[in-house]
Amino acid sequence: MQSIKLVKHCSPDGYTYGLKTYAGKEDYRISLATDIVLTLCAPYLHAGQTIVTDNYYTSLPLANALLDAQTHLVGTLRIN
């Protein structure tokens, strides 16, 4: 049985602005987590916004990709 994951882009007050389903292997440019963030936040890139992520999505490649898109990143990091 294959699992399906739903990933949501939400506002601080809980409204859902975007939704992505993931049902298995996909081709991704950098990593799955980075591509999910870049896909869901595409409308907010190049606008000087700040994206907040948890430790699953926060990474140096994501931070660099967002900086290239004039967007900031705030998030927790895993020790590894």
N, CA and C atoms as a LAMMPS dump frame, in Angstrom:
ITEM: TIMESTEP
0
ITEM: NUMBER OF ATOMS
240
ITEM: BOX BOUNDS ff ff ff
-5.0000000000000000e+02 5.0000000000000000e+02
-5.0000000000000000e+02 5.0000000000000000e+02
-5.0000000000000000e+02 5.0000000000000000e+02
ITEM: ATOMS id mol type element x y z
1 1 1 N 0.839 -1.174 0
2 1 2 C 0 0 0
3 1 3 C 0.888 1.242 0
4 2 1 N 0.554 2.165 -0.833
5 2 2 C 1.327 3.397 -0.963
6 2 3 C 0.682 4.512 -0.149
7 3 1 N 1.509 5.288 0.52
8 3 2 C 0.966 6.389 1.312
9 3 3 C 0.92 7.667 0.477
10 4 1 N 0.01 8.532 0.82
11 4 2 C -0.139 9.831 0.163
12 4 3 C 0.063 10.9 1.221
13 5 1 N 0.906 11.873 0.903
14 5 2 C 1.152 12.967 1.829
15 5 3 C 0.534 14.239 1.272
16 6 1 N -0.048 15.02 2.139
17 6 2 C -0.57 16.329 1.778
18 6 3 C 0.287 17.381 2.463
19 7 1 N 0.743 18.349 1.691
20 7 2 C 1.551 19.425 2.228
21 7 3 C 0.794 20.718 1.958
22 8 1 N 0.636 21.547 3.012
23 8 2 C -0.151 22.772 2.871
24 8 3 C 0.694 24.004 3.134
25 9 1 N 0.371 25.055 2.423
26 9 2 C 0.929 26.382 2.677
27 9 3 C -0.153 27.149 3.42
28 10 1 N 0.134 27.498 4.681
29 10 2 C -0.885 28.11 5.537
30 10 3 C -0.441 29.472 6.043
31 11 1 N -1.427 30.299 6.345
32 11 2 C -1.169 31.588 6.975
33 11 3 C -1.001 31.358 8.475
34 12 1 N -0.448 32.338 9.202
35 12 2 C -0.295 32.171 10.651
36 12 3 C -1.62 31.919 11.382
37 13 1 N -2.725 32.393 10.817
38 13 2 C -4.013 32.177 11.481
39 13 3 C -4.737 30.929 10.985
40 14 1 N -4.063 30.081 10.193
41 14 2 C -4.609 28.773 9.852
42 14 3 C -5.281 28.624 8.505
43 15 1 N -5.364 29.684 7.706
44 15 2 C -5.972 29.568 6.386
45 15 3 C -5.024 28.866 5.422
46 16 1 N -5.553 27.979 4.596
47 16 2 C -4.75 27.263 3.614
48 16 3 C -4.73 28.057 2.31
49 17 1 N -3.505 28.342 1.832
50 17 2 C -3.344 29.085 0.573
51 17 3 C -2.911 28.189 -0.578
52 18 1 N -2.321 27.06 -0.268
53 18 2 C -1.871 26.156 -1.312
54 18 3 C -1.802 24.741 -0.777
55 19 1 N -1.932 23.767 -1.675
56 19 2 C -1.935 22.367 -1.29
57 19 3 C -1.2 21.573 -2.352
58 20 1 N -0.326 20.666 -1.914
59 20 2 C 0.384 19.795 -2.845
60 20 3 C 0.259 18.37 -2.344
61 21 1 N -0.067 17.461 -3.237
62 21 2 C -0.126 16.042 -2.875
63 21 3 C 1.148 15.364 -3.346
64 22 1 N 1.603 14.418 -2.578
65 22 2 C 2.793 13.647 -2.916
66 22 3 C 2.465 12.183 -2.715
67 23 1 N 2.556 11.4 -3.787
68 23 2 C 2.166 9.993 -3.709
69 23 3 C 3.309 9.054 -4.065
70 24 1 N 4.503 9.539 -4.096
71 24 2 C 5.628 8.674 -4.417
72 24 3 C 6.74 9.433 -5.089
73 25 1 N 7.558 8.694 -5.778
74 25 2 C 8.749 9.262 -6.38
75 25 3 C 8.399 10.28 -7.456
76 26 1 N 9.039 11.44 -7.361
77 26 2 C 8.912 12.493 -8.372
78 26 3 C 10.31 12.97 -8.717
79 27 1 N 10.458 13.596 -9.859
80 27 2 C 11.713 14.244 -10.192
81 27 3 C 11.734 15.601 -9.528
82 28 1 N 12.82 15.906 -8.837
83 28 2 C 12.921 17.203 -8.198
84 28 3 C 14.304 17.772 -8.43
85 29 1 N 14.376 19.093 -8.451
86 29 2 C 15.615 19.786 -8.803
87 29 3 C 16.662 19.681 -7.712
88 30 1 N 16.313 20.026 -6.485
89 30 2 C 17.293 20.055 -5.395
90 30 3 C 17.005 18.927 -4.419
91 31 1 N 15.888 18.988 -3.751
92 31 2 C 15.418 17.919 -2.867
93 31 3 C 13.903 18.023 -2.809
94 32 1 N 13.279 16.978 -2.341
95 32 2 C 11.819 16.977 -2.262
96 32 3 C 11.325 18.118 -1.392
97 33 1 N 11.896 18.263 -0.198
98 33 2 C 11.441 19.304 0.727
99 33 3 C 11.64 20.699 0.139
100 34 1 N 12.782 20.937 -0.488
101 34 2 C 13.057 22.249 -1.089
102 34 3 C 12.096 22.53 -2.226
103 35 1 N 11.866 21.553 -3.081
104 35 2 C 10.947 21.762 -4.204
105 35 3 C 9.518 22.001 -3.744
106 36 1 N 9.1 21.348 -2.665
107 36 2 C 7.752 21.586 -2.131
108 36 3 C 7.609 23.039 -1.703
109 37 1 N 8.595 23.543 -0.952
110 37 2 C 8.534 24.928 -0.489
111 37 3 C 8.549 25.892 -1.666
112 38 1 N 9.432 25.669 -2.635
113 38 2 C 9.52 26.572 -3.78
114 38 3 C 8.248 26.545 -4.624
115 39 1 N 7.63 25.385 -4.748
116 39 2 C 6.389 25.277 -5.517
117 39 3 C 5.23 25.984 -4.82
118 40 1 N 5.058 25.702 -3.53
119 40 2 C 3.931 26.294 -2.808
120 40 3 C 4.096 27.796 -2.6
121 41 1 N 5.315 28.269 -2.528
122 41 2 C 5.553 29.694 -2.259
123 41 3 C 5.882 30.491 -3.511
124 42 1 N 5.743 29.896 -4.683
125 42 2 C 6.083 30.579 -5.938
126 42 3 C 5.411 31.952 -6.088
127 43 1 N 4.149 32.129 -5.703
128 43 2 C 3.539 33.453 -5.869
129 43 3 C 4.164 34.537 -4.986
130 44 1 N 4.929 34.138 -3.976
131 44 2 C 5.481 35.098 -3.024
132 44 3 C 6.968 35.37 -3.235
133 45 1 N 7.574 34.68 -4.204
134 45 2 C 8.987 34.883 -4.477
135 45 3 C 9.193 36.213 -5.198
136 46 1 N 10.377 36.777 -5.079
137 46 2 C 10.771 38.042 -5.712
138 46 3 C 9.946 39.215 -5.2
139 47 1 N 9.422 39.117 -3.993
140 47 2 C 8.608 40.199 -3.435
141 47 3 C 9.11 40.648 -2.064
142 48 1 N 10.284 40.178 -1.644
143 48 2 C 10.824 40.581 -0.364
144 48 3 C 10.107 39.971 0.825
145 49 1 N 9.453 38.848 0.625
146 49 2 C 8.71 38.182 1.698
147 49 3 C 9.649 37.321 2.552
148 50 1 N 9.16 36.853 3.692
149 50 2 C 9.885 35.912 4.545
150 50 3 C 9.053 34.645 4.667
151 51 1 N 9.686 33.495 4.409
152 51 2 C 9.04 32.195 4.489
153 51 3 C 9.479 31.543 5.802
154 52 1 N 8.533 30.948 6.543
155 52 2 C 8.833 30.271 7.802
156 52 3 C 8.578 28.779 7.614
157 53 1 N 9.581 27.953 7.967
158 53 2 C 9.451 26.498 7.813
159 53 3 C 9.846 25.793 9.106
160 54 1 N 9.441 24.52 9.213
161 54 2 C 9.9 23.72 10.345
162 54 3 C 11.164 22.971 9.95
163 55 1 N 11.68 22.149 10.855
164 55 2 C 12.992 21.548 10.626
165 55 3 C 13.036 20.525 9.492
166 56 1 N 11.909 20.011 9.044
167 56 2 C 11.925 19.091 7.902
168 56 3 C 12.248 19.829 6.61
169 57 1 N 11.8 21.048 6.472
170 57 2 C 11.958 21.802 5.228
171 57 3 C 13.15 22.746 5.231
172 58 1 N 13.614 23.192 6.382
173 58 2 C 14.699 24.161 6.462
174 58 3 C 16.022 23.512 6.073
175 59 1 N 16.718 24.139 5.124
176 59 2 C 18.024 23.636 4.712
177 59 3 C 18.816 24.77 4.068
178 60 1 N 20.114 24.581 3.972
179 60 2 C 20.959 25.575 3.323
180 60 3 C 20.625 25.715 1.833
181 61 1 N 20.396 24.616 1.096
182 61 2 C 19.997 24.775 -0.311
183 61 3 C 18.688 25.56 -0.476
184 62 1 N 17.73 25.354 0.431
185 62 2 C 16.486 26.117 0.366
186 62 3 C 16.757 27.588 0.64
187 63 1 N 17.559 27.872 1.666
188 63 2 C 17.88 29.262 1.998
189 63 3 C 18.553 29.957 0.816
190 64 1 N 19.482 29.271 0.155
191 64 2 C 20.157 29.862 -1.005
192 64 3 C 19.199 30.078 -2.174
193 65 1 N 18.319 29.106 -2.416
194 65 2 C 17.347 29.255 -3.511
195 65 3 C 16.398 30.422 -3.239
196 66 1 N 15.967 30.569 -1.989
197 66 2 C 15.076 31.679 -1.656
198 66 3 C 15.797 33.024 -1.723
199 67 1 N 17.058 33.068 -1.291
200 67 2 C 17.813 34.315 -1.402
201 67 3 C 17.984 34.723 -2.855
202 68 1 N 18.194 33.745 -3.741
203 68 2 C 18.271 34.032 -5.181
204 68 3 C 16.961 34.625 -5.688
205 69 1 N 15.861 34.285 -5.012
206 69 2 C 14.533 34.789 -5.388
207 69 3 C 14.12 35.981 -4.527
208 70 1 N 15.099 36.635 -3.884
209 70 2 C 14.854 37.824 -3.06
210 70 3 C 13.813 37.555 -1.973
211 71 1 N 13.922 36.388 -1.348
212 71 2 C 12.998 35.967 -0.302
213 71 3 C 13.806 35.455 0.88
214 72 1 N 13.38 35.754 2.076
215 72 2 C 14.094 35.338 3.279
216 72 3 C 13.503 34.061 3.864
217 73 1 N 14.298 33.363 4.673
218 73 2 C 13.861 32.115 5.292
219 73 3 C 14.121 32.184 6.787
220 74 1 N 13.115 31.797 7.575
221 74 2 C 13.262 31.616 9.012
222 74 3 C 12.782 30.205 9.314
223 75 1 N 13.578 29.442 10.034
224 75 2 C 13.159 28.091 10.356
225 75 3 C 14.07 27.434 11.355
226 76 1 N 13.595 26.355 11.93
227 76 2 C 14.413 25.566 12.849
228 76 3 C 15.281 24.601 12.056
229 77 1 N 16.403 24.207 12.638
230 77 2 C 17.329 23.307 11.966
231 77 3 C 17.472 22.013 12.734
232 78 1 N 17.713 20.923 12.018
233 78 2 C 18.059 19.662 12.647
234 78 3 C 19.559 19.646 12.905
235 79 1 N 19.975 18.917 13.888
236 79 2 C 21.377 18.897 14.238
237 79 3 C 22.244 18.242 13.15
238 80 1 N 21.65 17.361 12.367
239 80 2 C 22.423 16.682 11.309
240 80 3 C 22.428 17.501 10.045
